Amino acid sequence: MIPLLATLFLTPGTHHVAAPGPVGIPLAGPAYLHLRWKSDKASGYWTPPTLTLPAPGAYWISAATKPVIRSYKAADFEALLRQEGIAMILQYRRQYKMTAVPAKILASDFAKTLVEVGPSPAIAATALNLPVELILLHPQLIQLNFRGQPIYDIQINIDGRPFGRTNGAGQLPLPSLTRAVKISATVARSYPDHSTADWEFFTATLTLPALNERQATIDDRQLPRDKRGGAQIEQHSVGNVLARSESPGGRLRF
C-alpha cells in the first residue's frame, strides 16, 4: 500500500511497485479532485482508494484538494510568506503598512508523484494539466507551470527548504537526486473577492524517488506543442498582481 498523506506527498521509499496491478492509495476524506495518472502509453482517472497500474513503466500520479479558506494571524502570515519566498505580498504589506494585519487565503494543493512499475524505466517529461505543476524535464532540471505556462521567479523548495527560484523559462537546475525528495512551490495571486479571501495560493508538490541519468530523457512529446520551449516571463510588481485578478468561477481549470 502507498499511503498518501494529507499534504498529498507520497512517502519517500514507496515509489516502486514490483509488478502491474492494483495499488492502495487512501485519501483522507472527499476533499480531493483531479485524480489522474499518466504513462508514456496510456492515461486515465482513478477513484480512491485503489489505482490499478496496468503495465510496467513510469507512472505520474496526481491529486488535488478542493479550495479551502485559511485564516492567519499577522505574524504567522508574515512567517509563511518568508518561508515560501513570496516577496510580492511581503512588499505589498510593507508598502501599505499592513504587516500587523491578519490575512485570509483561498488555498489549493496540487500534487504529483512518480511511481515505477517493474524494472527502472525511462522517464519522459510529462504534464498532467494541473493549474500549477512541477514538471521534471531531466533528472537535474525542473520546470514550474502556472495555468499552462512557465512562470518566473518562484521559490522552489526541496524537502521544505528553499533551494532556488525559477528563471525566465520557469526552470531551475536540481542537485543530483540520489535519494527520494519532496519538491514544492507556491504561486500567490490577489483574490478578486476580498470579502472571501485576500489572496489565492496555489501549491504544487512533486515527490520523486532517487533518479539516475540512465532513467531520464529530455523528451517533451507528451507536452502540448504550444507549451514546448519558449519562456513566458510574468512580472511580479504589486500593481500587476492586483490588476491580474480573475473571476472566482475561472480559478480552477482542468
C-alpha positions in Angstrom: 0.0 0.0 0.0 1.2 3.5 -0.9 0.0 5.9 1.8 -0.9 9.4 0.5 -0.6 11.9 3.3 -3.0 14.8 3.9 -0.4 17.1 2.3 -0.6 15.0 -0.9 3.0 13.8 -0.6 3.8 10.2 -1.3 6.0 8.8 1.5 9.6 8.5 0.2 10.6 5.0 -0.4 7.2 3.8 -1.7 7.7 4.8 -5.3 8.5 1.3 -6.7 6.0 -1.4 -7.4 7.4 -4.8 -8.4 4.6 -5.8 -10.8 1.4 -4.3 -12.5 -1.8 -4.4 -10.6 -3.9 -2.6 -8.0 -2.2 -0.2 -5.6 -3.9 1.2 -2.5 -3.7 5.0 -2.2 -6.0 6.1 0.7 -7.2 9.7 0.8 -8.4 11.5 3.9 -12.0 12.5 3.1 -13.8 13.6 0.0 -12.0 16.9 -0.4 -10.0 15.8 -3.4 -10.4 16.2 -7.2 -8.5 15.7 -10.4 -7.2 12.3 -9.6 -5.2 11.3 -12.6 -2.5 9.0 -13.8 -0.4 9.0 -17.0 2.4 6.9 -18.5 4.1 7.1 -21.9 1.5 4.7 -23.3 -1.8 5.5 -21.6 -3.6 7.8 -19.1 -6.8 7.9 -17.1 -8.5 8.9 -13.9 -8.9 6.9 -10.7 -11.2 6.6 -7.7 -9.8 6.2 -4.2 -8.7 4.1 -2.5 -7.4 1.9 -5.4 -5.4 2.7 -8.5 -4.7 -0.1 -11.0 -1.3 0.3 -12.8 -1.8 -1.8 -16.0 1.7 -2.4 -17.2 5.4 -2.0 -16.4 6.7 1.6 -16.8 6.9 5.0 -15.2 3.6 6.5 -14.0 2.9 10.1 -13.0 0.0 10.2 -10.5 -1.8 13.4 -9.4 -4.3 14.6 -6.9 -5.6 18.0 -5.9 -7.5 19.4 -3.0 -10.6 21.5 -3.3 -10.0 25.1 -2.4 -10.2 25.9 1.3 -10.2 29.2 3.2 -7.4 29.5 5.7 -7.1 32.3 8.3 -3.7 33.6 9.7 -2.7 35.9 12.4 -0.5 38.7 11.1 2.8 37.2 12.5 2.0 33.7 11.2 1.2 35.0 7.7 4.4 37.1 7.5 6.3 34.0 8.5 4.5 31.9 5.9 5.4 34.5 3.2 9.0 34.5 4.2 9.2 30.7 4.3 7.7 30.4 0.8 9.6 33.3 -0.6 6.5 35.2 -1.7 8.2 38.6 -1.9 5.5 40.4 -3.8 3.0 40.1 -0.9 5.6 41.0 1.7 6.4 44.1 -0.3 2.7 44.9 -0.7 2.1 44.6 3.1 5.1 46.7 3.9 4.1 49.4 1.3 0.6 49.7 2.7 1.5 49.3 6.3 -0.4 46.0 6.7 2.3 43.9 8.4 0.2 43.8 11.6 -3.0 42.9 9.7 -4.3 39.2 9.7 -5.0 37.6 6.4 -7.2 35.0 4.8 -6.2 33.0 1.8 -8.0 30.6 -0.5 -5.6 27.6 -0.8 -5.4 24.8 -3.2 -2.8 22.0 -3.3 -1.8 20.1 -6.5 0.4 17.1 -6.0 2.2 14.8 -8.4 4.4 11.8 -7.9 6.3 9.3 -9.9 5.7 5.6 -9.3 7.8 3.0 -11.1 6.4 -0.4 -12.0 8.9 -3.2 -12.8 12.5 -2.5 -13.8 13.6 1.1 -13.6 12.1 2.6 -16.8 13.0 5.7 -18.9 11.2 8.8 -17.7 9.7 11.4 -20.1 8.8 15.0 -19.3 5.0 14.7 -18.6 2.4 17.4 -17.9 -0.9 16.5 -16.2 -2.5 19.8 -16.9 -2.7 20.9 -13.3 -3.3 24.6 -12.6 0.1 24.7 -11.0 2.5 21.9 -11.8 6.2 20.9 -11.4 7.5 19.0 -14.5 10.7 17.0 -14.4 12.4 17.8 -17.7 15.6 15.9 -16.8 17.0 14.3 -13.6 18.6 17.7 -12.8 16.1 20.2 -14.4 12.6 21.1 -13.1 10.0 23.4 -14.7 7.1 25.1 -12.9 4.0 25.9 -15.0 1.1 28.0 -13.8 -2.1 27.8 -15.8 -0.2 26.1 -18.6 2.7 28.5 -18.9 6.2 28.6 -17.4 6.3 31.1 -14.5 9.3 33.3 -13.5 10.8 34.0 -10.1 9.0 31.5 -7.9 10.8 29.9 -5.0 11.4 26.1 -5.3 11.8 24.1 -2.0 13.4 20.7 -1.6 12.2 18.8 1.4 10.8 22.0 2.9 13.9 24.1 2.5 14.4 26.9 -0.1 16.6 25.8 -2.9 16.3 28.5 -5.6 14.0 30.5 -7.9 12.8 29.8 -11.4 14.3 31.6 -14.3 12.5 33.2 -17.3 11.7 29.8 -18.7 10.2 28.7 -15.4 13.1 26.3 -14.9 15.6 25.6 -12.1 18.5 23.1 -12.2 18.3 20.5 -9.4 21.0 18.7 -7.5 21.7 15.0 -8.2 18.6 13.2 -6.8 20.4 10.3 -5.1 17.5 9.9 -2.6 13.7 10.4 -2.6 12.8 14.1 -2.3 9.8 16.3 -2.0 9.8 19.4 -4.2 7.3 22.2 -3.7 6.5 25.7 -4.9 3.7 28.2 -4.2 2.2 30.7 -6.6 0.1 33.5 -5.0 -2.4 35.9 -6.6 -4.7 38.5 -5.3 -8.2 37.1 -4.8 -10.8 39.2 -6.6 -13.5 39.0 -3.8 -11.8 40.4 -0.7 -14.8 39.6 1.4 -13.9 36.0 0.9 -10.1 36.0 0.9 -7.3 38.4 0.4 -5.1 36.1 -1.6 -5.2 32.8 -3.5 -2.4 30.3 -3.0 -1.7 27.5 -5.5 0.8 25.0 -4.2 2.5 22.4 -6.4 4.3 19.4 -4.9 6.3 16.7 -6.7 7.7 13.6 -4.9 10.4 11.7 -6.7 12.5 8.6 -6.0 16.2 8.6 -6.5 16.9 9.1 -10.2 19.9 8.5 -12.5 20.9 9.7 -15.9 20.1 6.3 -17.5 16.5 6.6 -16.4 15.5 10.0 -17.7 15.3 11.5 -21.1 14.8 15.1 -22.4 11.6 14.0 -24.2 8.8 16.6 -24.4 6.5 14.6 -26.7 3.8 14.4 -24.0 3.7 18.2 -23.6 1.3 20.3 -25.7 3.0 21.6 -28.8 2.4 25.2 -27.9 4.0 24.7 -24.5 7.3 23.4 -25.7 10.3 25.7 -25.4 9.8 29.5 -25.2 9.7 31.5 -22.0 6.9 33.5 -20.6 8.2 35.9 -18.1 5.5 37.1 -15.7 6.1 40.4 -14.0 5.5 40.4 -10.2 5.1 44.0 -9.3 2.3 44.7 -6.8 0.3 46.7 -9.4 0.4 43.8 -11.9 -0.6 41.3 -9.3 -3.7 43.2 -8.3 -4.6 44.0 -11.9 -4.5 40.4 -12.9 -7.2 39.2 -10.6 -9.6 36.6 -12.2 -13.2 35.8 -11.5 -13.8 33.1 -8.9 -15.6 30.9 -11.4 -12.4 30.6 -13.5 -10.0 29.9 -10.8 -9.7 26.1 -11.4 -9.4 24.9 -14.9 -8.5 21.3 -15.5 
